[in-house]
Amino acid sequence: MNFELKENKLIISLVGRIDSNTSSDVENDITKIINDNSFEQLVLDFENVEFLSSAGLRVILRLKKKYNSLS
């Protein structure tokens, strides 16, 4: 997972598989990045995600509820 802050836009690039085995770690890592940065818009980049399970979708939904700026 990588991230960059560009013009008040926090872009988090995800890599690999996001499934029941990895979803809690992914959510914790994303939350830490979010808490450590100031931004107006949050972007999750799934270009390099090989697989996204329903557990991964739940992570996205929880983040969307918490951060309306998620796109």
CHARMM-style PDB file with segment names, atoms N, HN, CA, C and O in Angstrom:
ATOM      1  N   MET     1       0.845  -1.165   0.000  1.00  0.00      PROA
ATOM      2  CA  MET     1       0.000   0.000   0.000  1.00  0.00      PROA
ATOM      3  C   MET     1       0.895   1.234   0.000  1.00  0.00      PROA
ATOM      4  O   MET     1       1.837   1.349   0.783  1.00  0.00      PROA
ATOM      5  N   ASN     2       0.569   2.142  -0.898  1.00  0.00      PROA
ATOM      6  HN  ASN     2      -0.197   2.048  -1.534  1.00  0.00      PROA
ATOM      7  CA  ASN     2       1.290   3.409  -1.000  1.00  0.00      PROA
ATOM      8  C   ASN     2       0.274   4.532  -0.922  1.00  0.00      PROA
ATOM      9  O   ASN     2      -0.915   4.332  -1.169  1.00  0.00      PROA
ATOM     10  N   PHE     3       0.761   5.725  -0.571  1.00  0.00      PROA
ATOM     11  HN  PHE     3       1.727   5.887  -0.371  1.00  0.00      PROA
ATOM     12  CA  PHE     3      -0.127   6.869  -0.579  1.00  0.00      PROA
ATOM     13  C   PHE     3       0.638   8.114  -0.965  1.00  0.00      PROA
ATOM     14  O   PHE     3       1.857   8.189  -0.811  1.00  0.00      PROA
ATOM     15  N   GLU     4      -0.102   9.097  -1.472  1.00  0.00      PROA
ATOM     16  HN  GLU     4      -1.093   9.035  -1.597  1.00  0.00      PROA
ATOM     17  CA  GLU     4       0.472  10.395  -1.789  1.00  0.00      PROA
ATOM     18  C   GLU     4      -0.583  11.461  -1.542  1.00  0.00      PROA
ATOM     19  O   GLU     4      -1.782  11.217  -1.675  1.00  0.00      PROA
ATOM     20  N   LEU     5      -0.116  12.634  -1.183  1.00  0.00      PROA
ATOM     21  HN  LEU     5       0.858  12.832  -1.075  1.00  0.00      PROA
ATOM     22  CA  LEU     5      -0.995  13.773  -0.948  1.00  0.00      PROA
ATOM     23  C   LEU     5      -0.730  14.781  -2.041  1.00  0.00      PROA
ATOM     24  O   LEU     5       0.376  15.307  -2.168  1.00  0.00      PROA
ATOM     25  N   LYS     6      -1.764  15.047  -2.836  1.00  0.00      PROA
ATOM     26  HN  LYS     6      -2.662  14.620  -2.733  1.00  0.00      PROA
ATOM     27  CA  LYS     6      -1.657  15.952  -3.979  1.00  0.00      PROA
ATOM     28  C   LYS     6      -2.807  16.941  -3.939  1.00  0.00      PROA
ATOM     29  O   LYS     6      -3.969  16.549  -4.045  1.00  0.00      PROA
ATOM     30  N   GLU     7      -2.494  18.220  -3.787  1.00  0.00      PROA
ATOM     31  HN  GLU     7      -1.550  18.539  -3.701  1.00  0.00      PROA
ATOM     32  CA  GLU     7      -3.509  19.271  -3.827  1.00  0.00      PROA
ATOM     33  C   GLU     7      -4.703  18.951  -2.935  1.00  0.00      PROA
ATOM     34  O   GLU     7      -5.846  18.964  -3.393  1.00  0.00      PROA
ATOM     35  N   ASN     8      -4.440  18.664  -1.663  1.00  0.00      PROA
ATOM     36  HN  ASN     8      -3.512  18.654  -1.290  1.00  0.00      PROA
ATOM     37  CA  ASN     8      -5.474  18.331  -0.672  1.00  0.00      PROA
ATOM     38  C   ASN     8      -6.248  17.060  -0.995  1.00  0.00      PROA
ATOM     39  O   ASN     8      -7.340  16.845  -0.469  1.00  0.00      PROA
ATOM     40  N   LYS     9      -5.689  16.220  -1.856  1.00  0.00      PROA
ATOM     41  HN  LYS     9      -4.802  16.395  -2.284  1.00  0.00      PROA
ATOM     42  CA  LYS     9      -6.296  14.942  -2.212  1.00  0.00      PROA
ATOM     43  C   LYS     9      -5.357  13.840  -1.716  1.00  0.00      PROA
ATOM     44  O   LYS     9      -4.205  13.758  -2.144  1.00  0.00      PROA
ATOM     45  N   LEU    10      -5.857  12.997  -0.814  1.00  0.00      PROA
ATOM     46  HN  LEU    10      -6.792  13.064  -0.466  1.00  0.00      PROA
ATOM     47  CA  LEU    10      -5.085  11.865  -0.314  1.00  0.00      PROA
ATOM     48  C   LEU    10      -5.422  10.656  -1.175  1.00  0.00      PROA
ATOM     49  O   LEU    10      -6.563  10.193  -1.195  1.00  0.00      PROA
ATOM     50  N   ILE    11      -4.417  10.150  -1.889  1.00  0.00      PROA
ATOM     51  HN  ILE    11      -3.490  10.527  -1.873  1.00  0.00      PROA
ATOM     52  CA  ILE    11      -4.610   9.011  -2.784  1.00  0.00      PROA
ATOM     53  C   ILE    11      -3.899   7.808  -2.174  1.00  0.00      PROA
ATOM     54  O   ILE    11      -2.681   7.823  -1.991  1.00  0.00      PROA
ATOM     55  N   ILE    12      -4.665   6.773  -1.862  1.00  0.00      PROA
ATOM     56  HN  ILE    12      -5.653   6.761  -2.010  1.00  0.00      PROA
ATOM     57  CA  ILE    12      -4.112   5.550  -1.292  1.00  0.00      PROA
ATOM     58  C   ILE    12      -4.222   4.460  -2.352  1.00  0.00      PROA
ATOM     59  O   ILE    12      -5.318   4.121  -2.798  1.00  0.00      PROA
ATOM     60  N   SER    13      -3.080   3.920  -2.745  1.00  0.00      PROA
ATOM     61  HN  SER    13      -2.190   4.195  -2.383  1.00  0.00      PROA
ATOM     62  CA  SER    13      -3.024   2.867  -3.767  1.00  0.00      PROA
ATOM     63  C   SER    13      -2.920   1.516  -3.077  1.00  0.00      PROA
ATOM     64  O   SER    13      -1.978   1.261  -2.327  1.00  0.00      PROA
ATOM     65  N   LEU    14      -3.877   0.671  -3.333  1.00  0.00      PROA
ATOM     66  HN  LEU    14      -4.642   0.878  -3.943  1.00  0.00      PROA
ATOM     67  CA  LEU    14      -3.926  -0.659  -2.732  1.00  0.00      PROA
ATOM     68  C   LEU    14      -3.327  -1.684  -3.691  1.00  0.00      PROA
ATOM     69  O   LEU    14      -3.364  -1.513  -4.910  1.00  0.00      PROA
ATOM     70  N   VAL    15      -2.776  -2.750  -3.118  1.00  0.00      PROA
ATOM     71  HN  VAL    15      -2.746  -2.889  -2.128  1.00  0.00      PROA
ATOM     72  CA  VAL    15      -2.083  -3.761  -3.917  1.00  0.00      PROA
ATOM     73  C   VAL    15      -2.447  -5.152  -3.414  1.00  0.00      PROA
ATOM     74  O   VAL    15      -2.580  -5.366  -2.209  1.00  0.00      PROA
ATOM     75  N   GLY    16      -2.609  -6.097  -4.337  1.00  0.00      PROA
ATOM     76  HN  GLY    16      -2.502  -5.923  -5.316  1.00  0.00      PROA
ATOM     77  CA  GLY    16      -2.780  -7.499  -3.971  1.00  0.00      PROA
ATOM     78  C   GLY    16      -4.223  -7.903  -3.765  1.00  0.00      PROA
ATOM     79  O   GLY    16      -5.117  -7.487  -4.501  1.00  0.00      PROA
ATOM     80  N   ARG    17      -4.433  -8.726  -2.743  1.00  0.00      PROA
ATOM     81  HN  ARG    17      -3.707  -9.064  -2.145  1.00  0.00      PROA
ATOM     82  CA  ARG    17      -5.754  -9.271  -2.441  1.00  0.00      PROA
ATOM     83  C   ARG    17      -6.317  -8.596  -1.198  1.00  0.00      PROA
ATOM     84  O   ARG    17      -5.603  -8.363  -0.222  1.00  0.00      PROA
ATOM     85  N   ILE    18      -7.597  -8.288  -1.251  1.00  0.00      PROA
ATOM     86  HN  ILE    18      -8.177  -8.477  -2.044  1.00  0.00      PROA
ATOM     87  CA  ILE    18      -8.283  -7.785  -0.062  1.00  0.00      PROA
ATOM     88  C   ILE    18      -9.430  -8.759   0.194  1.00  0.00      PROA
ATOM     89  O   ILE    18     -10.467  -8.716  -0.469  1.00  0.00      PROA
ATOM     90  N   ASP    19      -9.216  -9.631   1.165  1.00  0.00      PROA
ATOM     91  HN  ASP    19      -8.374  -9.666   1.704  1.00  0.00      PROA
ATOM     92  CA  ASP    19     -10.185 -10.674   1.471  1.00  0.00      PROA
ATOM     93  C   ASP    19     -10.324 -10.790   2.987  1.00  0.00      PROA
ATOM     94  O   ASP    19      -9.844  -9.925   3.719  1.00  0.00      PROA
ATOM     95  N   SER    20     -10.969 -11.838   3.456  1.00  0.00      PROA
ATOM     96  HN  SER    20     -11.359 -12.540   2.861  1.00  0.00      PROA
ATOM     97  CA  SER    20     -11.202 -11.984   4.896  1.00  0.00      PROA
ATOM     98  C   SER    20      -9.904 -12.103   5.692  1.00  0.00      PROA
ATOM     99  O   SER    20      -9.877 -11.769   6.877  1.00  0.00      PROA
ATOM    100  N   ASN    21      -8.841 -12.568   5.065  1.00  0.00      PROA
ATOM    101  HN  ASN    21      -8.863 -12.839   4.103  1.00  0.00      PROA
ATOM    102  CA  ASN    21      -7.559 -12.695   5.758  1.00  0.00      PROA
ATOM    103  C   ASN    21      -6.814 -11.371   5.868  1.00  0.00      PROA
ATOM    104  O   ASN    21      -6.031 -11.179   6.798  1.00  0.00      PROA
ATOM    105  N   THR    22      -7.043 -10.470   4.943  1.00  0.00      PROA
ATOM    106  HN  THR    22      -7.679 -10.626   4.187  1.00  0.00      PROA
ATOM    107  CA  THR    22      -6.263  -9.229   4.900  1.00  0.00      PROA
ATOM    108  C   THR    22      -7.075  -7.966   5.174  1.00  0.00      PROA
ATOM    109  O   THR    22      -6.495  -6.901   5.390  1.00  0.00      PROA
ATOM    110  N   SER    23      -8.397  -8.062   5.169  1.00  0.00      PROA
ATOM    111  HN  SER    23      -8.868  -8.926   4.993  1.00  0.00      PROA
ATOM    112  CA  SER    23      -9.231  -6.856   5.234  1.00  0.00      PROA
ATOM    113  C   SER    23      -9.032  -6.042   6.502  1.00  0.00      PROA
ATOM    114  O   SER    23      -9.034  -4.812   6.441  1.00  0.00      PROA
ATOM    115  N   SER    24      -8.860  -6.693   7.653  1.00  0.00      PROA
ATOM    116  HN  SER    24      -8.858  -7.692   7.702  1.00  0.00      PROA
ATOM    117  CA  SER    24      -8.677  -5.916   8.891  1.00  0.00      PROA
ATOM    118  C   SER    24      -7.351  -5.168   8.884  1.00  0.00      PROA
ATOM    119  O   SER    24      -7.277  -4.028   9.343  1.00  0.00      PROA
ATOM    120  N   ASP    25      -6.306  -5.802   8.367  1.00  0.00      PROA
ATOM    121  HN  ASP    25      -6.365  -6.728   7.994  1.00  0.00      PROA
ATOM    122  CA  ASP    25      -5.009  -5.115   8.258  1.00  0.00      PROA
ATOM    123  C   ASP    25      -5.092  -3.948   7.287  1.00  0.00      PROA
ATOM    124  O   ASP    25      -4.556  -2.873   7.553  1.00  0.00      PROA
ATOM    125  N   VAL    26      -5.763  -4.158   6.163  1.00  0.00      PROA
ATOM    126  HN  VAL    26      -6.199  -5.032   5.947  1.00  0.00      PROA
ATOM    127  CA  VAL    26      -5.928  -3.090   5.175  1.00  0.00      PROA
ATOM    128  C   VAL    26      -6.690  -1.924   5.795  1.00  0.00      PROA
ATOM    129  O   VAL    26      -6.292  -0.769   5.644  1.00  0.00      PROA
ATOM    130  N   GLU    27      -7.782  -2.225   6.492  1.00  0.00      PROA
ATOM    131  HN  GLU    27      -8.105  -3.163   6.614  1.00  0.00      PROA
ATOM    132  CA  GLU    27      -8.566  -1.159   7.124  1.00  0.00      PROA
ATOM    133  C   GLU    27      -7.740  -0.406   8.164  1.00  0.00      PROA
ATOM    134  O   GLU    27      -7.794   0.822   8.225  1.00  0.00      PROA
ATOM    135  N   ASN    28      -6.984  -1.123   8.974  1.00  0.00      PROA
ATOM    136  HN  ASN    28      -6.940  -2.121   8.925  1.00  0.00      PROA
ATOM    137  CA  ASN    28      -6.136  -0.479   9.979  1.00  0.00      PROA
ATOM    138  C   ASN    28      -5.071   0.396   9.333  1.00  0.00      PROA
ATOM    139  O   ASN    28      -4.817   1.507   9.799  1.00  0.00      PROA
ATOM    140  N   ASP    29      -4.449  -0.089   8.270  1.00  0.00      PROA
ATOM    141  HN  ASP    29      -4.655  -0.992   7.891  1.00  0.00      PROA
ATOM    142  CA  ASP    29      -3.418   0.683   7.571  1.00  0.00      PROA
ATOM    143  C   ASP    29      -4.003   1.941   6.938  1.00  0.00      PROA
ATOM    144  O   ASP    29      -3.410   3.016   7.024  1.00  0.00      PROA
ATOM    145  N   ILE    30      -5.157   1.808   6.307  1.00  0.00      PROA
ATOM    146  HN  ILE    30      -5.638   0.934   6.237  1.00  0.00      PROA
ATOM    147  CA  ILE    30      -5.808   2.970   5.686  1.00  0.00      PROA
ATOM    148  C   ILE    30      -6.186   3.991   6.756  1.00  0.00      PROA
ATOM    149  O   ILE    30      -5.969   5.189   6.576  1.00  0.00      PROA
ATOM    150  N   THR    31      -6.750   3.520   7.866  1.00  0.00      PROA
ATOM    151  HN  THR    31      -6.926   2.546   8.012  1.00  0.00      PROA
ATOM    152  CA  THR    31      -7.150   4.416   8.951  1.00  0.00      PROA
ATOM    153  C   THR    31      -5.950   5.161   9.511  1.00  0.00      PROA
ATOM    154  O   THR    31      -6.049   6.352   9.804  1.00  0.00      PROA
ATOM    155  N   LYS    32      -4.829   4.487   9.664  1.00  0.00      PROA
ATOM    156  HN  LYS    32      -4.749   3.520   9.426  1.00  0.00      PROA
ATOM    157  CA  LYS    32      -3.619   5.149  10.163  1.00  0.00      PROA
ATOM    158  C   LYS    32      -3.149   6.232   9.192  1.00  0.00      PROA
ATOM    159  O   LYS    32      -2.803   7.336   9.612  1.00  0.00      PROA
ATOM    160  N   ILE    33      -3.137   5.923   7.911  1.00  0.00      PROA
ATOM    161  HN  ILE    33      -3.418   5.026   7.570  1.00  0.00      PROA
ATOM    162  CA  ILE    33      -2.734   6.913   6.900  1.00  0.00      PROA
ATOM    163  C   ILE    33      -3.673   8.115   6.947  1.00  0.00      PROA
ATOM    164  O   ILE    33      -3.228   9.262   6.897  1.00  0.00      PROA
ATOM    165  N   ILE    34      -4.969   7.848   7.042  1.00  0.00      PROA
ATOM    166  HN  ILE    34      -5.331   6.916   7.082  1.00  0.00      PROA
ATOM    167  CA  ILE    34      -5.957   8.925   7.086  1.00  0.00      PROA
ATOM    168  C   ILE    34      -5.745   9.800   8.313  1.00  0.00      PROA
ATOM    169  O   ILE    34      -5.767  11.027   8.216  1.00  0.00      PROA
ATOM    170  N   ASN    35      -5.540   9.175   9.463  1.00  0.00      PROA
ATOM    171  HN  ASN    35      -5.522   8.178   9.541  1.00  0.00      PROA
ATOM    172  CA  ASN    35      -5.372   9.928  10.703  1.00  0.00      PROA
ATOM    173  C   ASN    35      -4.078  10.736  10.734  1.00  0.00      PROA
ATOM    174  O   ASN    35      -3.998  11.742  11.439  1.00  0.00      PROA
ATOM    175  N   ASP    36      -3.080  10.316   9.993  1.00  0.00      PROA
ATOM    176  HN  ASP    36      -3.144   9.498   9.421  1.00  0.00      PROA
ATOM    177  CA  ASP    36      -1.783  10.992   9.979  1.00  0.00      PROA
ATOM    178  C   ASP    36      -1.689  12.120   8.956  1.00  0.00      PROA
ATOM    179  O   ASP    36      -0.666  12.801   8.888  1.00  0.00      PROA
ATOM    180  N   ASN    37      -2.736  12.328   8.158  1.00  0.00      PROA
ATOM    181  HN  ASN    37      -3.567  11.774   8.213  1.00  0.00      PROA
ATOM    182  CA  ASN    37      -2.685  13.320   7.085  1.00  0.00      PROA
ATOM    183  C   ASN    37      -3.914  14.218   7.105  1.00  0.00      PROA
ATOM    184  O   ASN    37      -4.983  13.830   7.576  1.00  0.00      PROA
ATOM    185  N   SER    38      -3.736  15.420   6.586  1.00  0.00      PROA
ATOM    186  HN  SER    38      -2.867  15.735   6.204  1.00  0.00      PROA
ATOM    187  CA  SER    38      -4.840  16.365   6.440  1.00  0.00      PROA
ATOM    188  C   SER    38      -5.186  16.455   4.954  1.00  0.00      PROA
ATOM    189  O   SER    38      -4.297  16.627   4.120  1.00  0.00      PROA
ATOM    190  N   PHE    39      -6.468  16.339   4.621  1.00  0.00      PROA
ATOM    191  HN  PHE    39      -7.190  16.199   5.298  1.00  0.00      PROA
ATOM    192  CA  PHE    39      -6.880  16.302   3.222  1.00  0.00      PROA
ATOM    193  C   PHE    39      -8.333  16.717   3.103  1.00  0.00      PROA
ATOM    194  O   PHE    39      -9.057  16.756   4.098  1.00  0.00      PROA
ATOM    195  N   GLU    40      -8.755  17.024   1.901  1.00  0.00      PROA
ATOM    196  HN  GLU    40      -8.167  16.992   1.093  1.00  0.00      PROA
ATOM    197  CA  GLU    40     -10.151  17.350   1.621  1.00  0.00      PROA
ATOM    198  C   GLU    40     -10.859  16.217   0.893  1.00  0.00      PROA
ATOM    199  O   GLU    40     -12.064  16.026   1.059  1.00  0.00      PROA
ATOM    200  N   GLN    41     -10.115  15.465   0.088  1.00  0.00      PROA
ATOM    201  HN  GLN    41      -9.137  15.620  -0.047  1.00  0.00      PROA
ATOM    202  CA  GLN    41     -10.703  14.367  -0.675  1.00  0.00      PROA
ATOM    203  C   GLN    41      -9.855  13.121  -0.498  1.00  0.00      PROA
ATOM    204  O   GLN    41      -8.626  13.177  -0.526  1.00  0.00      PROA
ATOM    205  N   LEU    42     -10.531  11.996  -0.317  1.00  0.00      PROA
ATOM    206  HN  LEU    42     -11.530  11.950  -0.295  1.00  0.00      PROA
ATOM    207  CA  LEU    42      -9.872  10.705  -0.162  1.00  0.00      PROA
ATOM    208  C   LEU    42     -10.159   9.854  -1.393  1.00  0.00      PROA
ATOM    209  O   LEU    42     -11.314   9.686  -1.784  1.00  0.00      PROA
ATOM    210  N   VAL    43      -9.101   9.316  -2.005  1.00  0.00      PROA
ATOM    211  HN  VAL    43      -8.163   9.453  -1.687  1.00  0.00      PROA
ATOM    212  CA  VAL    43      -9.242   8.468  -3.188  1.00  0.00      PROA
ATOM    213  C   VAL    43      -8.564   7.127  -2.900  1.00  0.00      PROA
ATOM    214  O   VAL    43      -7.403   7.084  -2.492  1.00  0.00      PROA
ATOM    215  N   LEU    44      -9.292   6.050  -3.112  1.00  0.00      PROA
ATOM    216  HN  LEU    44     -10.235   6.085  -3.443  1.00  0.00      PROA
ATOM    217  CA  LEU    44      -8.717   4.714  -3.017  1.00  0.00      PROA
ATOM    218  C   LEU    44      -8.509   4.201  -4.431  1.00  0.00      PROA
ATOM    219  O   LEU    44      -9.453   4.128  -5.218  1.00  0.00      PROA
ATOM    220  N   ASP    45      -7.278   3.847  -4.750  1.00  0.00      PROA
ATOM    221  HN  ASP    45      -6.511   3.906  -4.111  1.00  0.00      PROA
ATOM    222  CA  ASP    45      -6.909   3.378  -6.079  1.00  0.00      PROA
ATOM    223  C   ASP    45      -6.799   1.846  -6.050  1.00  0.00      PROA
ATOM    224  O   ASP    45      -5.944   1.291  -5.359  1.00  0.00      PROA
ATOM    225  N   PHE    46      -7.659   1.183  -6.794  1.00  0.00      PROA
ATOM    226  HN  PHE    46      -8.353   1.634  -7.355  1.00  0.00      PROA
ATOM    227  CA  PHE    46      -7.695  -0.285  -6.823  1.00  0.00      PROA
ATOM    228  C   PHE    46      -7.047  -0.867  -8.080  1.00  0.00      PROA
ATOM    229  O   PHE    46      -7.246  -2.043  -8.384  1.00  0.00      PROA
ATOM    230  N   GLU    47      -6.290  -0.080  -8.798  1.00  0.00      PROA
ATOM    231  HN  GLU    47      -6.128   0.875  -8.551  1.00  0.00      PROA
ATOM    232  CA  GLU    47      -5.699  -0.536 -10.059  1.00  0.00      PROA
ATOM    233  C   GLU    47      -4.872  -1.813  -9.890  1.00  0.00      PROA
ATOM    234  O   GLU    47      -4.884  -2.677 -10.766  1.00  0.00      PROA
ATOM    235  N   ASN    48      -4.161  -1.936  -8.780  1.00  0.00      PROA
ATOM    236  HN  ASN    48      -4.151  -1.234  -8.068  1.00  0.00      PROA
ATOM    237  CA  ASN    48      -3.285  -3.090  -8.579  1.00  0.00      PROA
ATOM    238  C   ASN    48      -3.851  -4.109  -7.597  1.00  0.00      PROA
ATOM    239  O   ASN    48      -3.104  -4.903  -7.026  1.00  0.00      PROA
ATOM    240  N   VAL    49      -5.166  -4.089  -7.397  1.00  0.00      PROA
ATOM    241  HN  VAL    49      -5.772  -3.443  -7.861  1.00  0.00      PROA
ATOM    242  CA  VAL    49      -5.818  -5.078  -6.543  1.00  0.00      PROA
ATOM    243  C   VAL    49      -6.222  -6.258  -7.419  1.00  0.00      PROA
ATOM    244  O   VAL    49      -6.955  -6.104  -8.396  1.00  0.00      PROA
ATOM    245  N   GLU    50      -5.734  -7.435  -7.051  1.00  0.00      PROA
ATOM    246  HN  GLU    50      -5.139  -7.561  -6.257  1.00  0.00      PROA
ATOM    247  CA  GLU    50      -6.019  -8.651  -7.822  1.00  0.00      PROA
ATOM    248  C   GLU    50      -7.396  -9.224  -7.513  1.00  0.00      PROA
ATOM    249  O   GLU    50      -8.065  -9.771  -8.390  1.00  0.00      PROA
ATOM    250  N   PHE    51      -7.815  -9.091  -6.246  1.00  0.00      PROA
ATOM    251  HN  PHE    51      -7.272  -8.646  -5.534  1.00  0.00      PROA
ATOM    252  CA  PHE    51      -9.057  -9.720  -5.802  1.00  0.00      PROA
ATOM    253  C   PHE    51      -9.645  -8.895  -4.672  1.00  0.00      PROA
ATOM    254  O   PHE    51      -8.919  -8.438  -3.790  1.00  0.00      PROA
ATOM    255  N   LEU    52     -10.954  -8.702  -4.694  1.00  0.00      PROA
ATOM    256  HN  LEU    52     -11.544  -9.074  -5.411  1.00  0.00      PROA
ATOM    257  CA  LEU    52     -11.661  -7.967  -3.646  1.00  0.00      PROA
ATOM    258  C   LEU    52     -12.875  -8.791  -3.237  1.00  0.00      PROA
ATOM    259  O   LEU    52     -13.807  -8.970  -4.021  1.00  0.00      PROA
ATOM    260  N   SER    53     -12.857  -9.295  -1.999  1.00  0.00      PROA
ATOM    261  HN  SER    53     -12.100  -9.150  -1.363  1.00  0.00      PROA
ATOM    262  CA  SER    53     -13.968 -10.113  -1.511  1.00  0.00      PROA
ATOM    263  C   SER    53     -15.019  -9.232  -0.847  1.00  0.00      PROA
ATOM    264  O   SER    53     -14.864  -8.013  -0.776  1.00  0.00      PROA
ATOM    265  N   SER    54     -16.072  -9.848  -0.371  1.00  0.00      PROA
ATOM    266  HN  SER    54     -16.197 -10.838  -0.429  1.00  0.00      PROA
ATOM    267  CA  SER    54     -17.115  -9.106   0.340  1.00  0.00      PROA
ATOM    268  C   SER    54     -16.561  -8.476   1.612  1.00  0.00      PROA
ATOM    269  O   SER    54     -17.036  -7.418   2.026  1.00  0.00      PROA
ATOM    270  N   ALA    55     -15.570  -9.097   2.240  1.00  0.00      PROA
ATOM    271  HN  ALA    55     -15.183  -9.956   1.904  1.00  0.00      PROA
ATOM    272  CA  ALA    55     -14.929  -8.503   3.424  1.00  0.00      PROA
ATOM    273  C   ALA    55     -14.222  -7.207   3.033  1.00  0.00      PROA
ATOM    274  O   ALA    55     -14.234  -6.237   3.791  1.00  0.00      PROA
ATOM    275  N   GLY    56     -13.618  -7.192   1.871  1.00  0.00      PROA
ATOM    276  HN  GLY    56     -13.608  -7.979   1.256  1.00  0.00      PROA
ATOM    277  CA  GLY    56     -12.982  -5.971   1.371  1.00  0.00      PROA
ATOM    278  C   GLY    56     -13.997  -4.899   1.048  1.00  0.00      PROA
ATOM    279  O   GLY    56     -13.756  -3.718   1.298  1.00  0.00      PROA
ATOM    280  N   LEU    57     -15.134  -5.296   0.492  1.00  0.00      PROA
ATOM    281  HN  LEU    57     -15.330  -6.255   0.288  1.00  0.00      PROA
ATOM    282  CA  LEU    57     -16.201  -4.335   0.211  1.00  0.00      PROA
ATOM    283  C   LEU    57     -16.743  -3.722   1.498  1.00  0.00      PROA
ATOM    284  O   LEU    57     -17.084  -2.539   1.528  1.00  0.00      PROA
ATOM    285  N   ARG    58     -16.824  -4.523   2.565  1.00  0.00      PROA
ATOM    286  HN  ARG    58     -16.547  -5.484   2.541  1.00  0.00      PROA
ATOM    287  CA  ARG    58     -17.286  -3.988   3.850  1.00  0.00      PROA
ATOM    288  C   ARG    58     -16.324  -2.925   4.371  1.00  0.00      PROA
ATOM    289  O   ARG    58     -16.755  -1.934   4.960  1.00  0.00      PROA
ATOM    290  N   VAL    59     -15.035  -3.123   4.158  1.00  0.00      PROA
ATOM    291  HN  VAL    59     -14.685  -3.928   3.679  1.00  0.00      PROA
ATOM    292  CA  VAL    59     -14.043  -2.115   4.556  1.00  0.00      PROA
ATOM    293  C   VAL    59     -14.334  -0.807   3.833  1.00  0.00      PROA
ATOM    294  O   VAL    59     -14.341   0.259   4.448  1.00  0.00      PROA
ATOM    295  N   ILE    60     -14.572  -0.888   2.543  1.00  0.00      PROA
ATOM    296  HN  ILE    60     -14.567  -1.755   2.044  1.00  0.00      PROA
ATOM    297  CA  ILE    60     -14.843   0.314   1.738  1.00  0.00      PROA
ATOM    298  C   ILE    60     -16.117   0.999   2.230  1.00  0.00      PROA
ATOM    299  O   ILE    60     -16.149   2.222   2.362  1.00  0.00      PROA
ATOM    300  N   LEU    61     -17.151   0.231   2.499  1.00  0.00      PROA
ATOM    301  HN  LEU    61     -17.124  -0.763   2.393  1.00  0.00      PROA
ATOM    302  CA  LEU    61     -18.406   0.813   2.974  1.00  0.00      PROA
ATOM    303  C   LEU    61     -18.237   1.503   4.322  1.00  0.00      PROA
ATOM    304  O   LEU    61     -18.793   2.580   4.539  1.00  0.00      PROA
ATOM    305  N   ARG    62     -17.472   0.892   5.236  1.00  0.00      PROA
ATOM    306  HN  ARG    62     -17.020   0.017   5.060  1.00  0.00      PROA
ATOM    307  CA  ARG    62     -17.221   1.533   6.536  1.00  0.00      PROA
ATOM    308  C   ARG    62     -16.445   2.829   6.354  1.00  0.00      PROA
ATOM    309  O   ARG    62     -16.740   3.825   7.016  1.00  0.00      PROA
ATOM    310  N   LEU    63     -15.462   2.827   5.469  1.00  0.00      PROA
ATOM    311  HN  LEU    63     -15.222   2.018   4.932  1.00  0.00      PROA
ATOM    312  CA  LEU    63     -14.684   4.039   5.212  1.00  0.00      PROA
ATOM    313  C   LEU    63     -15.561   5.121   4.580  1.00  0.00      PROA
ATOM    314  O   LEU    63     -15.429   6.298   4.915  1.00  0.00      PROA
ATOM    315  N   LYS    64     -16.439   4.736   3.682  1.00  0.00      PROA
ATOM    316  HN  LYS    64     -16.546   3.779   3.410  1.00  0.00      PROA
ATOM    317  CA  LYS    64     -17.328   5.701   3.022  1.00  0.00      PROA
ATOM    318  C   LYS    64     -18.268   6.353   4.035  1.00  0.00      PROA
ATOM    319  O   LYS    64     -18.534   7.552   3.958  1.00  0.00      PROA
ATOM    320  N   LYS    65     -18.767   5.563   4.980  1.00  0.00      PROA
ATOM    321  HN  LYS    65     -18.550   4.589   5.042  1.00  0.00      PROA
ATOM    322  CA  LYS    65     -19.633   6.118   6.018  1.00  0.00      PROA
ATOM    323  C   LYS    65     -18.880   7.123   6.893  1.00  0.00      PROA
ATOM    324  O   LYS    65     -19.426   8.146   7.306  1.00  0.00      PROA
ATOM    325  N   LYS    66     -17.630   6.806   7.158  1.00  0.00      PROA
ATOM    326  HN  LYS    66     -17.187   5.975   6.822  1.00  0.00      PROA
ATOM    327  CA  LYS    66     -16.825   7.634   8.052  1.00  0.00      PROA
ATOM    328  C   LYS    66     -16.266   8.871   7.335  1.00  0.00      PROA
ATOM    329  O   LYS    66     -16.152   9.940   7.936  1.00  0.00      PROA
ATOM    330  N   TYR    67     -15.922   8.722   6.061  1.00  0.00      PROA
ATOM    331  HN  TYR    67     -16.015   7.854   5.573  1.00  0.00      PROA
ATOM    332  CA  TYR    67     -15.302   9.800   5.289  1.00  0.00      PROA
ATOM    333  C   TYR    67     -16.109  10.033   4.023  1.00  0.00      PROA
ATOM    334  O   TYR    67     -15.930   9.328   3.029  1.00  0.00      PROA
ATOM    335  N   ASN    68     -16.990  11.012   4.056  1.00  0.00      PROA
ATOM    336  HN  ASN    68     -17.135  11.584   4.863  1.00  0.00      PROA
ATOM    337  CA  ASN    68     -17.849  11.298   2.896  1.00  0.00      PROA
ATOM    338  C   ASN    68     -17.068  11.693   1.664  1.00  0.00      PROA
ATOM    339  O   ASN    68     -17.584  11.609   0.550  1.00  0.00      PROA
ATOM    340  N   SER    69     -15.825  12.126   1.847  1.00  0.00      PROA
ATOM    341  HN  SER    69     -15.405  12.195   2.752  1.00  0.00      PROA
ATOM    342  CA  SER    69     -15.031  12.592   0.706  1.00  0.00      PROA
ATOM    343  C   SER    69     -14.420  11.438  -0.083  1.00  0.00      PROA
ATOM    344  O   SER    69     -13.688  11.674  -1.044  1.00  0.00      PROA
ATOM    345  N   LEU    70     -14.702  10.210   0.299  1.00  0.00      PROA
ATOM    346  HN  LEU    70     -15.297  10.018   1.079  1.00  0.00      PROA
ATOM    347  CA  LEU    70     -14.133   9.037  -0.384  1.00  0.00      PROA
ATOM    348  C   LEU    70     -14.673   8.920  -1.795  1.00  0.00      PROA
ATOM    349  O   LEU    70     -15.880   8.987  -2.026  1.00  0.00      PROA
ATOM    350  N   SER    71     -13.736   8.742  -2.749  1.00  0.00      PROA
ATOM    351  HN  SER    71     -12.756   8.688  -2.561  1.00  0.00      PROA
ATOM    352  CA  SER    71     -14.153   8.516  -4.130  1.00  0.00      PROA
ATOM    353  C   SER    71     -13.301   7.428  -4.749  1.00  0.00      PROA
ATOM    354  OT1 SER    71     -13.492   7.084  -5.916  1.00  0.00      PROA
TER     355      SER     71
END
